[in-house]
Amino acid sequence: PSEMIMDAYEVGQRHFGENYAQELARKAEELPKDICWHYIGPLQSNKAKLLSKVENLWCVETVDR
């Protein structure tokens, strides 16, 4: 939840991960802009466009077979 992210943010954490593209996009909108977001997990092509609009997306970490 965003509240837990803010707790960690307030003590200096700036890198956070999310494994749902829609959740990452929503949280990136509502939380501080200096957070570096990591998308973790498989990425469907229709979600890539959504993530490409997240200005503070730091990296996409995906492993596929």
Backbone bond lengths (Angstrom), bond angles and torsions (degrees), N, CA, C in turn:
res aa  C-N    CA-C-N  psi(-1)  N-CA   C-N-CA  omega(-1)  CA-C   N-CA-C  phi
1 P - - - 1.464 - - 1.532 112.31 -
2 S 1.297 115.98 153.35 1.466 121.76 -178.44 1.519 112.61 -58.04
3 E 1.329 117.42 -32.46 1.464 120.68 -179.84 1.524 111.05 -63.51
4 M 1.318 116.67 -40.49 1.462 120.74 179.60 1.529 110.59 -68.87
5 I 1.317 116.65 -36.72 1.464 120.32 176.53 1.521 109.49 -62.61
6 M 1.325 117.26 -42.70 1.460 120.67 179.92 1.528 111.51 -65.70
7 D 1.318 117.92 -34.16 1.461 120.50 176.34 1.530 110.25 -60.35
8 A 1.332 116.59 -46.52 1.463 121.11 179.10 1.528 110.67 -69.10
9 Y 1.318 116.97 -37.58 1.468 121.89 179.05 1.525 110.80 -60.19
10 E 1.314 116.40 -41.97 1.462 121.28 -176.56 1.527 113.08 -66.44
11 V 1.321 117.83 -18.66 1.467 120.05 175.69 1.530 111.98 -104.24
12 G 1.339 117.39 12.47 1.457 120.96 170.57 1.515 117.98 111.93
13 Q 1.319 119.19 -7.47 1.472 120.78 178.96 1.522 109.53 -70.20
14 R 1.334 116.32 134.33 1.470 119.82 -179.68 1.532 113.56 -125.44
15 H 1.309 119.16 -12.76 1.467 121.99 179.38 1.524 108.75 -106.38
16 F 1.334 114.97 126.42 1.457 121.39 -179.94 1.514 109.20 -135.81
17 G 1.331 116.31 150.90 1.458 121.66 -179.33 1.512 111.89 -117.73
18 E 1.313 114.35 155.51 1.464 121.75 177.66 1.518 106.93 -147.45
19 N 1.340 116.69 143.76 1.465 118.66 179.93 1.525 113.13 -111.84
20 Y 1.313 117.30 9.92 1.465 121.95 172.05 1.530 108.05 -121.57
21 A 1.318 116.54 121.75 1.463 120.72 -176.10 1.525 112.05 -58.84
22 Q 1.327 117.53 -42.65 1.459 120.35 -178.58 1.528 111.05 -64.79
23 E 1.331 116.78 -39.53 1.464 121.00 178.86 1.522 110.60 -65.74
24 L 1.322 116.59 -43.02 1.457 120.37 179.03 1.527 110.18 -60.90
25 A 1.317 117.20 -46.36 1.464 120.94 -179.59 1.532 110.91 -61.50
26 R 1.326 117.01 -41.39 1.463 120.72 -179.92 1.532 111.00 -66.26
27 K 1.319 116.17 -46.59 1.460 119.94 -179.29 1.526 111.41 -66.18
28 A 1.317 117.29 -37.46 1.462 120.55 179.03 1.526 110.85 -63.36
29 E 1.320 117.15 -30.71 1.469 121.46 177.32 1.517 111.84 -71.51
30 E 1.323 116.74 -41.64 1.464 120.17 -170.48 1.528 114.67 -93.25
31 L 1.324 118.13 -19.30 1.462 121.26 -177.11 1.532 110.72 -100.67
32 P 1.334 118.25 168.66 1.469 121.30 -176.71 1.530 113.07 -52.62
33 K 1.314 114.91 144.27 1.468 121.25 -174.14 1.518 113.79 -76.83
34 D 1.352 118.23 -10.16 1.459 118.37 178.29 1.531 112.46 -91.37
35 I 1.320 116.67 7.58 1.466 120.33 172.62 1.524 108.80 -73.83
36 C 1.324 116.39 135.69 1.465 122.49 176.43 1.528 106.94 -98.55
37 W 1.324 115.67 113.52 1.468 120.92 -176.08 1.516 111.20 -92.01
38 H 1.322 115.28 138.13 1.463 123.52 175.10 1.527 106.90 -116.16
39 Y 1.315 116.40 124.25 1.466 120.00 172.10 1.519 106.27 -91.80
40 I 1.327 116.57 127.40 1.464 121.91 -175.44 1.525 109.09 -122.07
41 G 1.313 116.82 119.08 1.455 120.03 176.08 1.511 112.70 128.56
42 P 1.331 115.97 179.56 1.464 120.01 -179.88 1.521 111.03 -64.27
43 L 1.303 114.99 143.67 1.465 120.62 -177.40 1.519 110.03 -122.85
44 Q 1.318 115.55 115.33 1.459 120.54 176.06 1.526 108.61 -77.17
45 S 1.321 116.30 148.84 1.467 119.92 -176.33 1.527 111.96 -59.69
46 N 1.328 117.56 -32.51 1.464 118.55 -179.61 1.532 112.03 -72.50
47 K 1.327 118.97 -15.98 1.466 122.06 177.27 1.529 111.39 -92.18
48 A 1.318 117.19 -17.42 1.465 120.64 -179.33 1.522 111.30 -61.63
49 K 1.301 117.56 -38.68 1.463 120.93 179.47 1.527 110.69 -63.52
50 L 1.327 116.76 -40.68 1.461 121.73 178.39 1.531 110.14 -61.77
51 L 1.314 117.14 -47.43 1.465 120.44 -179.60 1.523 112.28 -66.89
52 S 1.319 117.77 -32.27 1.466 120.26 -178.63 1.524 111.84 -64.70
53 K 1.317 117.62 -17.29 1.467 121.44 179.31 1.529 112.92 -89.67
54 V 1.336 117.57 -5.94 1.462 121.43 179.51 1.531 107.51 -82.98
55 E 1.330 116.07 108.82 1.467 120.86 -173.73 1.525 113.22 -64.76
56 N 1.320 117.95 -31.82 1.458 119.69 -177.88 1.535 112.39 -104.98
57 L 1.331 116.46 30.65 1.464 121.25 172.00 1.522 107.93 -73.76
58 W 1.316 117.16 118.07 1.453 122.22 -175.94 1.517 111.28 -83.64
59 C 1.334 116.72 -45.79 1.460 119.53 179.08 1.526 110.76 -163.43
60 V 1.326 113.67 161.15 1.465 121.96 175.01 1.524 105.92 -113.35
61 E 1.323 115.97 120.09 1.464 121.50 -177.53 1.523 107.51 -112.24
62 T 1.328 114.73 102.89 1.460 120.42 -174.56 1.520 109.92 -131.26
63 V 1.308 115.99 132.70 1.455 121.33 174.99 1.525 106.64 -120.55
64 D 1.312 116.28 130.90 1.456 121.16 179.71 1.526 107.33 -131.87
65 R 1.308 114.25 154.35 1.464 118.28 -179.90 1.492 111.83 -79.12
